[in-house]
Amino acid sequence: MNLEVLQILGISLGLGLLVGLQREWSKAEGAGIRTYPMITVFGTVCAILAEQYGGGILVGGVVAVGAMMVVMKILMNINLSASEHPHAGPTTGIAALLMFSVGAMLALGMIVPAIAVGGGVAVLLQWKQPLHGFVKRIGKSDIQAIFRLVLIAMVVLPVLPDKNLGPFGVLNPSHIWLMVVFIVGISVSSYLVAKFLGQKTGLLLGGILGGLISSTATTISYARRSKTIPGTSSLAAMVIMIASTIVFIRVGFEVAVVAPEILPYVLPQFGVMCLYMALIALAAHFFVRESNEALPEAEDPSDLGAAVAFGALYAFVLVAVAAAKEFFGDQGLYIVAALSGLTDMDAITLSTARLIEADRVGIDTGWRMMMLGAMSNILFKAAAVAVLGNRQLFFRIALLFGISLAGGIALLLFWPKVG
């Protein structure tokens, strides 16, 4: 037992030293590399004593640390003029109280959460300038995107019923909206990264972010651009190809989140397809001329109308797949997959993963549905390029996508039965 207490005190001291080091290095007023370790260890000691003598000791410790920080702040304001002591806000005091609490958590056995909180405090303190810089660079559209995501995740989601409704018992409002939150979260995160990288976004990163935000939207954006600026055809073809390749990584990630137990059965197929398309993109890269054209700015993907439309599409696919399975067998499932995958891969991926998890669809049938949806989506993007892009871009995309589809067909025909 004594050894365990010593270990906890050692961790407490280490976390306090970490935060104190950051405060000392950043020249924060009032508390540094000696004070923070003592505050954290004080929290641990108070929690240990509280287990024996009552929680009043822990409450008294919190009050003492808070009062000490207030007195220290008052004395500093008295001793220094306004020019010598710029307003620093409550950060130092809050950090001290947090580290006291971290010390107490360690003594109460919450070691992993305490380490996570202590490390998080150190990182937040160290990232002061980058975080303030990020906030200063946020525009009106960016803050709207963030708060739309907050709205659908923290306001709408909690009030939806968590029970199966509707035809075939496959419509769960809470699960459906959770998928909306998941997809919008991926897209908004990628959008913000692309927005803040701006002109620094290169060919490869532009394609990757385009695939994460929406490969279909990326294809349409570049196709339109090629029509007005013909010299960007090579660049556009490469970014569209990279974005379409990233779709298969996104599929794997979505399956890993919503149905992790089936991931080992579907990851090899989509991994092979992703690698195959990446090799096609790499080979095509040697034929791309250097281009100094700027990449189109990503469009905000957090539109509430689009989120509701995705939720409706996801629900429709759930019902359509269940109905097709009931009345037409596997052939009906493949038709649904091909049609739903035309404009959106997320809906067929997430709905199929959910249905496999619920034993409504077999694993072998399910992965083939997702692959067919992906191939259908590639065909749709090729059609979009044909309509919206110039002839040079269409010829390049037709060749790249044609080779890609040949590989997908081979996978569907020759991959051994799974599950």
TIDREN-307022 format. One line per field, with one value per residue (C-alpha): residue number from 1; x, y, z. Coordinates in nm, 3 decimals, m for minus. Each point is the difference from the previous one (the first is absolute). Layout:
seq <- c(NUM; ...)
east <- c(X; ...)
north <- c(Y; ...)
up <- c(Z; ...)
END
This chain:
seq <- c(1; 2; 3; 4; 5; 6; 7; 8; 9; 10; 11; 12; 13; 14; 15; 16; 17; 18; 19; 20; 21; 22; 23; 24; 25; 26; 27; 28; 29; 30; 31; 32; 33; 34; 35; 36; 37; 38; 39; 40; 41; 42; 43; 44; 45; 46; 47; 48; 49; 50; 51; 52; 53; 54; 55; 56; 57; 58; 59; 60; 61; 62; 63; 64; 65; 66; 67; 68; 69; 70; 71; 72; 73; 74; 75; 76; 77; 78; 79; 80; 81; 82; 83; 84; 85; 86; 87; 88; 89; 90; 91; 92; 93; 94; 95; 96; 97; 98; 99; 100; 101; 102; 103; 104; 105; 106; 107; 108; 109; 110; 111; 112; 113; 114; 115; 116; 117; 118; 119; 120; 121; 122; 123; 124; 125; 126; 127; 128; 129; 130; 131; 132; 133; 134; 135; 136; 137; 138; 139; 140; 141; 142; 143; 144; 145; 146; 147; 148; 149; 150; 151; 152; 153; 154; 155; 156; 157; 158; 159; 160; 161; 162; 163; 164; 165; 166; 167; 168; 169; 170; 171; 172; 173; 174; 175; 176; 177; 178; 179; 180; 181; 182; 183; 184; 185; 186; 187; 188; 189; 190; 191; 192; 193; 194; 195; 196; 197; 198; 199; 200; 201; 202; 203; 204; 205; 206; 207; 208; 209; 210; 211; 212; 213; 214; 215; 216; 217; 218; 219; 220; 221; 222; 223; 224; 225; 226; 227; 228; 229; 230; 231; 232; 233; 234; 235; 236; 237; 238; 239; 240; 241; 242; 243; 244; 245; 246; 247; 248; 249; 250; 251; 252; 253; 254; 255; 256; 257; 258; 259; 260; 261; 262; 263; 264; 265; 266; 267; 268; 269; 270; 271; 272; 273; 274; 275; 276; 277; 278; 279; 280; 281; 282; 283; 284; 285; 286; 287; 288; 289; 290; 291; 292; 293; 294; 295; 296; 297; 298; 299; 300; 301; 302; 303; 304; 305; 306; 307; 308; 309; 310; 311; 312; 313; 314; 315; 316; 317; 318; 319; 320; 321; 322; 323; 324; 325; 326; 327; 328; 329; 330; 331; 332; 333; 334; 335; 336; 337; 338; 339; 340; 341; 342; 343; 344; 345; 346; 347; 348; 349; 350; 351; 352; 353; 354; 355; 356; 357; 358; 359; 360; 361; 362; 363; 364; 365; 366; 367; 368; 369; 370; 371; 372; 373; 374; 375; 376; 377; 378; 379; 380; 381; 382; 383; 384; 385; 386; 387; 388; 389; 390; 391; 392; 393; 394; 395; 396; 397; 398; 399; 400; 401; 402; 403; 404; 405; 406; 407; 408; 409; 410; 411; 412; 413; 414; 415; 416; 417; 418; 419)
east <- c(0.000; 0.281; 0.161; m0.330; m0.027; 0.356; m0.078; m0.305; 0.199; 0.269; m0.254; m0.151; 0.342; 0.077; m0.324; 0.049; 0.357; m0.128; m0.250; 0.243; 0.269; m0.236; m0.102; 0.362; 0.112; m0.285; 0.087; m0.350; m0.039; m0.038; 0.052; 0.266; 0.203; 0.000; m0.354; m0.196; 0.162; m0.076; m0.363; m0.047; 0.163; m0.207; m0.313; 0.119; 0.079; m0.335; m0.188; 0.200; m0.077; m0.365; m0.046; 0.100; m0.132; m0.289; m0.061; 0.029; 0.377; m0.033; m0.249; 0.231; 0.291; m0.196; m0.101; 0.361; 0.144; m0.268; 0.053; 0.377; m0.030; m0.238; 0.234; 0.299; m0.183; m0.100; 0.355; 0.142; m0.248; 0.093; 0.375; 0.007; m0.131; m0.239; 0.283; 0.221; m0.275; m0.235; m0.330; 0.060; m0.351; m0.094; 0.210; 0.262; m0.260; m0.212; 0.312; 0.095; m0.345; 0.002; 0.339; m0.117; m0.296; 0.234; 0.198; m0.323; m0.112; 0.326; m0.053; m0.357; 0.119; m0.094; 0.353; m0.061; m0.254; 0.232; 0.296; m0.220; m0.123; 0.349; 0.149; m0.291; 0.055; 0.368; m0.084; m0.269; 0.236; 0.277; m0.231; m0.105; 0.135; m0.118; m0.347; m0.032; 0.129; m0.258; m0.284; 0.120; 0.000; m0.352; m0.240; m0.379; m0.052; 0.245; m0.168; m0.338; 0.129; 0.125; m0.323; m0.216; 0.194; m0.058; m0.371; m0.050; 0.225; m0.092; m0.348; m0.180; 0.159; m0.080; m0.374; m0.055; m0.152; 0.236; m0.234; m0.072; m0.298; m0.150; m0.009; 0.210; 0.102; 0.318; m0.063; 0.153; m0.016; 0.292; 0.223; m0.093; 0.086; 0.319; 0.114; m0.079; 0.213; 0.281; 0.010; m0.038; 0.273; 0.247; m0.086; 0.012; 0.334; 0.150; m0.154; 0.160; 0.339; m0.026; m0.120; 0.285; 0.270; m0.121; 0.256; 0.241; m0.221; 0.186; m0.120; 0.012; m0.145; m0.265; m0.118; 0.007; m0.203; m0.235; m0.064; m0.065; m0.237; m0.182; 0.158; m0.316; 0.002; 0.375; m0.053; m0.275; 0.207; 0.306; m0.206; m0.159; 0.342; 0.143; m0.275; 0.096; 0.377; 0.097; 0.363; m0.102; m0.118; 0.307; m0.015; m0.375; 0.031; 0.262; m0.194; m0.321; 0.185; 0.162; m0.334; m0.168; 0.274; m0.040; m0.365; 0.109; 0.195; m0.306; m0.214; 0.239; m0.009; m0.380; m0.031; 0.259; m0.211; m0.353; 0.069; 0.360; m0.057; m0.051; 0.302; 0.241; m0.240; m0.029; 0.327; 0.214; m0.227; m0.021; 0.369; 0.087; m0.229; 0.147; 0.356; m0.091; m0.145; 0.294; 0.237; m0.207; 0.019; 0.376; 0.051; m0.213; 0.202; 0.298; m0.209; m0.125; 0.169; 0.100; m0.279; 0.006; m0.376; m0.154; m0.232; m0.369; m0.111; m0.198; m0.371; m0.158; m0.145; m0.203; m0.316; m0.300; m0.202; 0.272; 0.020; m0.376; 0.019; 0.276; m0.202; m0.301; 0.215; 0.156; m0.346; m0.127; 0.292; m0.062; m0.363; 0.081; 0.267; m0.228; m0.285; 0.225; 0.133; m0.354; m0.154; 0.280; 0.299; 0.363; m0.064; m0.236; 0.265; 0.256; m0.243; m0.065; 0.375; 0.074; m0.274; 0.072; 0.374; m0.044; 0.013; 0.106; 0.222; m0.054; m0.366; 0.048; 0.318; m0.149; m0.339; 0.157; 0.243; m0.290; m0.204; 0.295; 0.048; m0.369; 0.025; m0.247; 0.258; 0.285; 0.359; 0.081; m0.308; 0.061; 0.356; m0.101; m0.286; 0.243; 0.246; m0.278; m0.111; 0.356; 0.023; m0.338; 0.128; 0.306; m0.229; m0.208; 0.311; 0.115; m0.342; 0.029; 0.339; m0.145; m0.278; 0.182; 0.367; 0.196; 0.089; 0.362; m0.106; m0.266; 0.248; 0.241; m0.272; m0.156; 0.336; 0.082; m0.349; m0.031; 0.311; m0.126; m0.339; 0.166; 0.181; m0.323; m0.181; 0.288; m0.026; m0.375; 0.043; 0.305; 0.021; m0.078; m0.317; 0.023; m0.174)
north <- c(0.000; 0.242; m0.074; 0.076; 0.334; 0.086; m0.081; 0.227; 0.280; m0.047; 0.032; 0.302; 0.164; m0.075; 0.151; 0.307; 0.040; m0.026; 0.284; 0.200; m0.031; 0.143; 0.288; 0.080; m0.018; 0.230; 0.248; m0.015; 0.211; m0.146; m0.374; m0.206; m0.317; m0.027; 0.116; m0.227; m0.327; 0.102; 0.084; m0.336; m0.198; 0.202; m0.120; m0.360; 0.030; 0.164; m0.280; m0.269; 0.165; 0.052; m0.377; m0.037; 0.318; 0.116; 0.204; 0.331; m0.018; m0.014; 0.288; 0.201; m0.068; 0.132; 0.313; 0.053; m0.025; 0.230; 0.257; m0.016; 0.073; 0.293; 0.153; m0.047; 0.179; 0.291; 0.045; m0.005; 0.265; 0.218; m0.037; 0.047; 0.280; m0.071; 0.038; m0.247; m0.253; m0.050; m0.169; m0.372; m0.124; m0.292; m0.262; m0.040; m0.040; m0.247; m0.202; m0.015; m0.125; m0.254; m0.136; m0.024; m0.204; m0.216; m0.081; m0.095; m0.220; m0.193; m0.076; m0.115; m0.256; 0.192; m0.021; m0.007; 0.288; 0.200; m0.045; 0.095; 0.317; 0.097; m0.051; 0.188; 0.298; 0.013; m0.018; 0.269; 0.234; m0.061; 0.052; 0.349; 0.177; m0.256; m0.012; 0.379; 0.016; m0.258; 0.201; 0.321; m0.172; m0.141; 0.171; 0.025; m0.311; m0.201; 0.083; m0.077; m0.342; m0.075; 0.103; m0.186; m0.311; 0.083; 0.046; m0.338; m0.184; 0.155; 0.145; m0.225; m0.341; m0.024; 0.060; m0.271; m0.333; m0.298; m0.275; m0.186; 0.127; m0.018; m0.273; m0.311; 0.158; 0.151; 0.371; 0.121; 0.384; 0.031; m0.236; 0.170; 0.345; m0.132; m0.099; 0.354; 0.141; m0.242; 0.090; 0.375; m0.017; m0.162; 0.248; 0.313; m0.102; m0.057; 0.325; 0.203; m0.160; 0.075; 0.356; 0.085; m0.161; 0.210; 0.041; m0.228; m0.294; m0.200; m0.248; m0.305; 0.170; 0.175; m0.337; m0.161; 0.280; m0.001; m0.370; 0.051; 0.292; m0.146; m0.159; 0.073; 0.369; 0.014; m0.156; 0.247; 0.295; m0.094; m0.092; 0.346; 0.160; m0.190; 0.145; 0.359; m0.058; m0.278; m0.002; m0.162; m0.329; m0.201; 0.138; m0.060; m0.362; m0.076; 0.157; m0.178; m0.331; 0.045; 0.104; m0.307; m0.221; 0.148; m0.106; m0.359; 0.111; 0.192; m0.313; m0.198; 0.270; 0.016; m0.378; 0.005; 0.253; m0.138; m0.376; m0.075; m0.375; m0.037; 0.211; m0.298; m0.151; 0.308; 0.188; m0.225; 0.053; 0.377; 0.017; m0.178; 0.232; 0.307; m0.115; m0.084; 0.346; 0.164; m0.176; 0.126; 0.355; m0.035; m0.121; 0.287; 0.249; m0.041; 0.134; 0.306; 0.326; 0.230; 0.244; 0.317; 0.031; 0.052; m0.268; 0.092; 0.093; m0.271; 0.068; m0.013; m0.355; 0.073; 0.127; m0.114; m0.076; m0.231; m0.167; m0.066; m0.126; m0.243; m0.123; m0.057; m0.183; m0.216; m0.091; m0.072; m0.231; m0.188; m0.064; m0.072; m0.254; m0.172; m0.010; m0.125; m0.275; m0.098; m0.007; m0.041; m0.161; 0.098; 0.123; 0.265; 0.108; 0.057; 0.219; 0.213; 0.028; 0.108; 0.264; 0.142; 0.014; 0.224; 0.328; m0.101; m0.282; 0.074; m0.101; m0.346; m0.060; 0.089; m0.163; m0.323; m0.013; 0.046; m0.273; m0.242; 0.069; m0.077; m0.326; 0.128; m0.022; m0.250; 0.126; m0.128; 0.165; 0.316; 0.072; m0.062; 0.248; 0.262; m0.067; 0.020; 0.330; 0.132; m0.101; 0.157; 0.321; m0.004; m0.028; 0.293; 0.216; m0.091; 0.109; 0.327; 0.067; m0.075; 0.255; 0.270; m0.032; 0.057; m0.271; m0.039; m0.064; m0.249; m0.203; m0.018; m0.092; m0.255; m0.179; 0.014; m0.096; m0.268; m0.179; 0.043; m0.152; m0.296; m0.072; 0.030; m0.242; m0.248; 0.022; m0.067; m0.298; m0.170; 0.087; m0.316; m0.023; 0.179; m0.089)
up <- c(0.000; 0.085; m0.336; m0.175; 0.182; m0.100; m0.363; 0.007; 0.161; m0.266; m0.283; 0.174; 0.029; m0.366; m0.132; 0.218; m0.128; m0.360; 0.044; 0.217; m0.266; m0.260; 0.228; 0.088; m0.364; m0.113; 0.280; 0.149; 0.310; 0.349; m0.032; m0.172; 0.009; 0.382; 0.076; m0.233; 0.120; 0.357; m0.086; m0.175; 0.281; 0.250; m0.181; 0.023; 0.370; 0.075; m0.181; 0.187; 0.333; m0.098; m0.037; 0.366; 0.163; m0.221; m0.313; 0.185; m0.040; m0.380; m0.005; 0.226; m0.237; m0.299; 0.192; 0.116; m0.352; m0.140; 0.277; m0.046; m0.374; 0.065; 0.263; m0.228; m0.283; 0.226; 0.130; m0.351; m0.114; 0.298; m0.049; m0.379; m0.217; m0.287; m0.254; 0.188; 0.055; m0.298; 0.078; m0.019; 0.075; 0.226; m0.181; 0.274; 0.275; m0.197; m0.089; 0.369; 0.103; m0.282; 0.103; 0.362; m0.129; m0.210; 0.313; 0.180; m0.292; 0.018; 0.368; m0.071; m0.256; m0.319; m0.133; m0.376; 0.000; 0.230; m0.234; m0.296; 0.175; 0.121; m0.345; m0.157; 0.232; m0.099; m0.371; 0.022; 0.185; m0.252; m0.298; 0.105; m0.308; m0.261; 0.156; 0.013; m0.357; m0.109; 0.154; m0.168; m0.340; 0.033; m0.237; 0.014; m0.215; 0.213; 0.332; m0.157; m0.110; 0.353; 0.168; m0.251; 0.098; 0.368; m0.073; m0.167; 0.251; 0.335; m0.051; m0.248; 0.072; 0.375; m0.049; m0.264; 0.115; 0.014; m0.119; m0.322; m0.198; m0.346; m0.264; 0.078; 0.335; m0.143; 0.064; 0.326; 0.005; 0.243; m0.202; m0.328; 0.133; 0.159; m0.350; m0.117; 0.284; m0.088; m0.370; 0.055; 0.267; m0.241; m0.275; 0.220; 0.152; m0.344; m0.127; 0.279; m0.061; m0.373; 0.069; 0.233; m0.210; m0.292; m0.276; 0.185; m0.093; m0.263; m0.257; 0.228; 0.309; m0.208; m0.132; 0.344; 0.159; m0.298; 0.051; 0.371; m0.054; m0.304; m0.304; m0.202; 0.092; m0.071; m0.344; m0.089; 0.122; m0.206; m0.306; m0.002; 0.048; m0.297; m0.219; 0.080; 0.030; m0.246; 0.114; 0.330; m0.156; 0.108; 0.353; 0.020; m0.119; 0.263; 0.288; m0.105; m0.022; 0.342; 0.157; m0.150; 0.141; 0.350; m0.009; 0.071; 0.307; 0.114; m0.048; 0.221; 0.267; m0.002; 0.036; 0.282; 0.192; m0.049; m0.023; 0.105; 0.032; m0.378; m0.095; m0.038; m0.256; m0.224; 0.049; m0.228; m0.301; 0.039; 0.086; m0.325; m0.199; 0.167; m0.070; m0.360; m0.060; 0.178; m0.241; m0.295; 0.140; 0.053; m0.357; m0.132; 0.204; m0.233; m0.287; 0.187; m0.092; 0.281; 0.072; 0.206; 0.003; 0.344; 0.129; 0.027; 0.350; 0.178; 0.045; 0.346; 0.042; 0.315; m0.171; 0.206; m0.311; m0.124; 0.343; 0.002; m0.360; 0.096; 0.298; m0.228; m0.255; 0.272; 0.135; m0.351; m0.069; 0.326; m0.095; m0.366; 0.090; 0.251; m0.255; m0.279; 0.225; 0.097; m0.349; m0.256; 0.172; m0.064; m0.355; 0.135; 0.253; m0.273; m0.196; 0.310; 0.064; m0.356; m0.001; 0.347; m0.067; m0.303; 0.189; 0.351; 0.130; 0.368; 0.012; m0.155; 0.203; 0.337; m0.059; m0.126; 0.292; 0.243; m0.170; 0.000; 0.370; 0.061; m0.202; m0.259; m0.280; m0.039; 0.010; m0.350; m0.147; 0.203; m0.113; m0.362; 0.042; 0.131; m0.281; m0.259; 0.153; m0.026; m0.366; m0.067; 0.160; m0.228; m0.302; 0.122; 0.042; m0.351; m0.131; 0.195; m0.160; m0.345; 0.054; 0.197; m0.100; m0.317; m0.248; 0.113; 0.360; m0.106; m0.208; 0.294; 0.250; m0.236; m0.028; 0.374; 0.114; m0.269; 0.127; 0.358; m0.080; m0.171; 0.326; 0.199; m0.230; 0.034; 0.380; m0.010; m0.230; 0.144; 0.370; 0.204; 0.206; 0.336; 0.325)
END
